Amino acid sequence: MPPRTGAYAGKAMTYLDHAATTPLLPAALAAMTEQLGRVGNASSLHASGREARRVAEQSRERIAAAVGARPSEVLFTGGGTEGDNLAVKGLFWARRTADARRRRVVVSPAEHHAVLDSVEWLEKHEDAEVTWLRVEPSGRVTPEALAEALGDGTDVAVASVMWANNEIGAVSDVAALAAAAHAVGVPFHTDAVQAVGQLPLDFAACGADALTMTGHKLGGPVGAGALLLRRDAECTPLLHGGGQERDVRSGTLDVAAIVGLAAATEAAVGDRAARTARVAALRDRLVAGVVEQVPDVQLNGPALDDVLPDGTPGRLPGNAHLSFPGAEGDALLMLLDARGIECSTGSACSAGVARPSHVLLATGADAARARSSLRFSLGHTSTDADVDALLAVIAPVVERARRAGRG
Amino acid sequence: MRVIAAMSGGVDSAVAAALAVEAGHDVTGVHLALSPDRQTLRSGARGCCSVEDAHDARRVADALGIPFYVWDLADRFREDVVEPFVAEYAAGRTPNPCLRCNEKIKFSAVLDRARALDFDAVVTGHHARLAEGELRRSVDAAKDQSYVLGVLTRAQLAGAVFPLGGMTKDRVRAIAAERGYAVATKPDSHDICFVSDGDTRGFLARRLGEQPGPVVDAATGQTLGTHSGAYGFTVGQRRGLGVTAGDQRPRYVLGIEPVSRTVTVGTAEQAEVDEVLTGPASWTGPVPDLPLRAEVQLRAHGTPVPCTVTADGAGGLRIELDLRQRGVAPGQSAVLYLPDAERGDLVLGQAAVRAARDRVRETLPV
C-alpha cells in the first residue's frame, strides 16, 4: 500500500457515509474472530459440524428475537441484494406458478436497485407487468397509493415497498402497506436494510410476508444478511443445492459471518433508542449548521422531526440529504473528500460515474436538484467533532463547487 | 502545483500521472466517461471508454496512492465532438475528432472545471513537448501527437502539462513495466474512440442513413457509378471507391458536393494541389507576422511540407506548398510548424482546411 499523497497525507477522515456501510461493532468483530478459528460445516453430522450448526442456530434465534420473527422465519443470505432478489423473484414465481393470471408486480420507483433491477428483469424475461407506485414528495409511499395500484389484486403476484429509503431517509408505514396488500390477497415484501437497528421494527407485527435485512448497515459484516420469510409464504428458490435454509436458499452457511450478524443485530436493536436519539440530535445540528452557512440549501425527504401515525420517526435518524443549488454533487463530493470528509452522491455506475439520484427524480424533483444533492449519513461512531469538521468547510466548498458548476 | 491527471486507462496517461507525482505535484486522477453507453469490457484496441479502461486507470491511481474520480462528460462530448463530427461528414468535410476533443473537452471542459475546483493544470499522456509555453513535437517522431494539440491556445497551454514529450514510446512502456503497471503491455489505442467497432462509414450510415449519389470522373465527365453516401469518402481517397474508370488507371476523390451528393474522382495528377485555403487560424503563442515561411502538416500522420503562409484576405490563410500534395481534405487542420531539429519543431497554430487547389491548373481553361 503506497502512502497517501497530497491532500490525503496523514489525515484522519471524517466518515459521514454510514448508510453506505457502517463500522463493524466490537461485539461482532469478537464473535467472528472467535468463529473464524474453528472448523466445521453446519451441515456435517459429526461433532464439529454439530458445533457449527449450534452457533448458526443460536444466531438465528438471537436475530429472530431482536426483530420479532420466529427462528424458522430467518433465512440467511449473502446480503441485501440477494435478499431483495430472492424475495421479489421468489414470491413472484411462486405466486404466478399457483395462478397464471398473477403477473403484475407493484413496486415503488424509489426502491434500491436490488429491487428495481429485479423487477425490470422480471418484466423483460418473465413476462411480468410492472405498476410503478406514486411516491410522495417526501419519498414515502402511502397505503392509499398502494391500494389504488393493486385494484382488486387478482392479477398481482407481489408488491414491494421499502421500509426506509437509503438515499433520502423517508420511512413508510409498512404495517399499513402490508395490510393494504393483504386486503386484496397480495404478498408483500419490504426492503428493511436501512431500518433494522435504526427504527422500531417487529416482523410479526408489521405483517409483511418477507423482509430483507443485511449485516453491514447495522454494524455487522458485509456479505451476510437475512431474508425474514413468513412460514406460510411461498417463495421459489434462486439458489439450488444442499437444501439449506428451508430449501429456499442452498449453500453452506457462513457461520462466522452469521454469528457476526447476530451479535451486531442484537447490539444495534438493543441500544437503538438511546443511540438513534443521539445520532438524530447530531444530524439535526449538522443540517441546522449547513442551513446557517448555505441559506439556500434544500433538505430532501421528510422533515427532520416527521413522525408516522403511530408516533415513530418518519425519517431515518442519521440521514441528511441536501441539495445545493448551482453546485454539482460530484464536485462537492470531490472537494469534501480532499478535505477529509466522506459522503455520498447516491448511486454510481460500475465505472464510478456519479448519477443523479433516481430516488429524488421519483419524488418529482427536477434533474438539477437531483444532480446537486449530497447524502450525509451518521451512525454509531459519529461524534460532534464529525459535524464540526463538516461545518468548518462546507461554505467555501459549496462556493467553489458553484463556481465550477457555472464554468 | 495541484493538477488533474486525465487517466484514460492507457499506458501513456498512466506514466504521465506517475511522472507528475514524482515531480512533486499534488495529483488527482480523473477518468473521463465520454460515452453514455459504456461497454463493460474493451473490444479490440479502440478507445478508452469501457468500464475495463476505467478500472485500469483506477488501479494505476491505487498504485500511485492518489485520489481517483470518474467525471461524466458524455453530454459535452456528444455536443462538442460527436455531433460536429457527424455534421462535418454530412457537409462533405473530413473532421479530426481527437483535435476537437483536445480543444473542447480535455483543455476546455476538463481544464475549466479543474481550475474552478482550485487545480492549476491538467496532465495528459500526449506525446508532445511543452516548455515555457512553447508546444513542440515529441522526440518520438512516430508517436508525435503535436498535430492534434495544434488547436490549443496560449491560455489552454498554460494549463497543460505533457510529461512524455521528451521520451520515446518504448521508454514509456519500460517505465510502466518497471513499476509493474498492468497497462504496460496494453495495446495502443487507435481509430476513433466513439466508433467502437472501427467502422466509421457504418457509424455514419447509421446516423445519416442511405444518401445515394453519383460518382463522376473529372477526367472524362462520365458518371462511373453510384455510392450510398458521400460521407463515406474523403478527399484523396483511392481505395474502396467502388468504380473503375475506362482507362483502368486509379482514381482519387477530388471533391465531395453534399447537396447533389456528387463525389468527383480524378487521376493522380488531378488530385495534386499546391495551395491550401483555410478558415480563421488559432495560434499557440504570439500571432506571427505574415507572410511566413514555415512547414505545414495537413493530416494526423502526414509529412510536413515547407510552405509560405499569407493572409487570404477573407480572414483565413493562404498556404502555398513548396511540394505538390495529394489528398488535402477540407475539414482537416493545417498545423503550422517552425522547424527546429534541436528542440523539436515549434507548433505555431492551425487553421481548418477550406479548399485546396492547383495554382497552375486553376488558371487554365477547363
Interface residues (C-beta under 8 A of the other chain):
Chain A: M1 P2 P3 R4 T5 G6 A7 Y8 D330 A331 M334 L335 D337 A338 A348 C349 S350 A351 G352 V353 A354 R400 A401 R403 A404 G405 R406 G407
Chain B: R2 V21 D26 V27 T28 H31 A33 R38 T40 V51 A54 H55 R58 D62 A63 L64 G65 I66 P67 F68 Y69 V70 W71 D72 D112 R113 R115 A116 L117 D118
